[in-house]
Amino acid sequence: MAEEEREDKDIEADETEGDIVPEKGMKKKILIYLILAIIVIGAGVGGIVTYFTSVNKDTSQAYDIITRKNADGSGETSTVFYSLPELSANLRTSSGVFETVRIQLNLELSSVEDISMITSMSSRINDIIIGHLVEITAEEISGSEGFYALKTELLHRINLMASPVTILNLNIKNLDIQITDALERQED
């Protein structure tokens, strides 16, 4: 009879221990699932926000207007700086070296009314810029003379295409030339 009482006590002890362990295990599982759900929801919200902010970019952000008073005090003069997107192109090369140029430009316009024309022609303007960049080498645009030659040639080509709109000036915001050896390019 003493043995039966001991077995009953062991069974009761196992049952009480068994009840406690699954509760702690369930709490841990619930906590893990809750954390995973928060991470998934946060990533989803972040993805949605990123998508909609990049898709709904307004063209009003693509230009700046600067208004100055004339020197004689008779009125104001407005200058519009229209930003083009950053463009990349492979430069002409005769060796096994790849030269890539990244360029970002501002077009200086004389009036706000020209913005709609330039916006509608932006893909053609980008094509003209890339078409010229693939014709030249990195040596041709190095130094101040090469930089000036690139700027004046691009301004001339864009003005020919954009007529009747006149681009007063072309400002180069960024010009990066990256030289990559053929072996490095194969490894990528």
N, C-alpha and C positions, 0 to 999 in steps of 0.2 A: 504494500500500500504506500509506503514511503517513496518507492520508486515511481509510482503512478503520479503522486503529487509533484515530484521533481519534474517529470515529463510535462505535466500540465503547466507548471511554472515556466519551463523552457519554451513551450508553445506560445504561452501568453507573452513572454518576453520577445520572442521572434515576431509575433504579430504587432506588438507596439513598436518595435524597431522598424519593421517593414512599413508601418504607416508613416513614420517620421521621414524616412529616406525618400520615398516617392514625392512627398510634399516639397522637400528641398530641391529635388531633381526637377520637379515641375516648375518651381519658381525660377530656377536657372534657365530652363527651356523657354519659359515665357519671357524672361528678360532678354535672352539672346534673340528670340523672334521679334520682340519689340524694337531692339536696337537695329536689327536688320531692316525692319519695315521703315524706321525713321531714315536710315541711310538711303534706301531705295526711293522713298518719297522725296528726300532732299535732292538726290541726283536727278530725279525726274523734273522737279521744279526748276533746278538750275539749268538743265538742258533746254527746257521750254523757254525760260527767260533769255538764255543765250541765243536761241534760234530766233525768237521774235525781235530781239534788239538788233541782230545782224541783218535780218531780212527787211525790216522796216526802216532802213536808213533813209532819211529825208534828203533830197537834193539841196535843201536850203543850207545844209551843213557843208556843202562843197565849195562855198565861196565866201569871201569877206568883202565888205564895202567900206572904203575909206573916203570920207568927205572932208575937203579942205576949203577954206575961204581963199578966194583969189587974192593976189598981192595988192591989187588996186582997191579991194574991198567991194567990188561990184556984185559978187555972187559967190556961189560955191561950185567946186569941181569934185566930181565923184570918180573914183577909180575902183574897179572891181578886180579882185584876185580870185580866179577860178582854179580850184585844185583838181588836178587830174590824179587818177589812182596810180600807185606804184606799178611800174612795168618792168619786166625782165626779158632779156634777149641774149642769145649767144652771139658773141662777136666773131668776125671773120678771122680765121687763123690758118696758117699753113703748116704749123708743126702739130705734134701730138698733144698739144696743150689746149684745154678748154677754157675759154675766157667768157665769163658771164657778167653782164652789166645789169644793175638795178638802178632805175632812175625814177624820180618823182618830180613833177613840174607844176608850176603855177602859170596860168595865162593871165596877163594883165589886159583887161578890157576897158573900153572908154565909157560904157553905159550898162545899166542894169538890164536893159532890154536885150542885150546881146547874150545873156545867160541862157535863155531858152534855145537859141540857135546853137550855141556851143554844146549844150547838153544833148540836143538831138544829133549832133555830129560827133559825139565823144568816141564812138567806136571807130569812126574813120580817122579821127585824130590819133587814137592809139595805134591804129594800123600804120599811119605815116611815120610815127615815132619809131616803132619796132622795125619797119621797113628800112629806115635810115640806119638804125643801130646795127643791123646784121650786115650792112655794107662796109662798115669801118672796122679798124683794128684798135686794140687798146693803146698802141703807140700813137695813133692819130688823135686820140682825145686826152693824152697825158699832157700835163703842163698847162700853163695859162693860155697859150696860143691854141692848143687843141680844144680846151674847154670853151673858149670864145668861138672857135669855128663850129663846134657842135651846137652851141646855143644859137648862133646866127643862121645856120643851115636849117635847124628845126623850126625856128621862127619863120623863115622864108617859106618852107614847105607847108606849114600849117596855115599861114596867111593865104597862100595860093588856093588851098582847099576850102578855107572857111569864108571866102568872099561871099557876100558883101560885108561881113563882120571883119573888122580890123583888130588884130591883136597888137597892142602897143608894145608889149615886151614879153619875154619868156623868162621866168625865174626858175632856176634849177634848185630845188629844195634838198635833193639827195642824189648822189651819184656814187655808186659802189661798183668796183670792178673786182671780180673774184676770179683768180687763176687757179685752175685745178689740173693736175697732171693726169694723163690718160689712165695710168695705173690706179690712181686714187679714185677716179670715176668708176672704174670697173669693180672696185671693192665695195662701193656704195650700192 
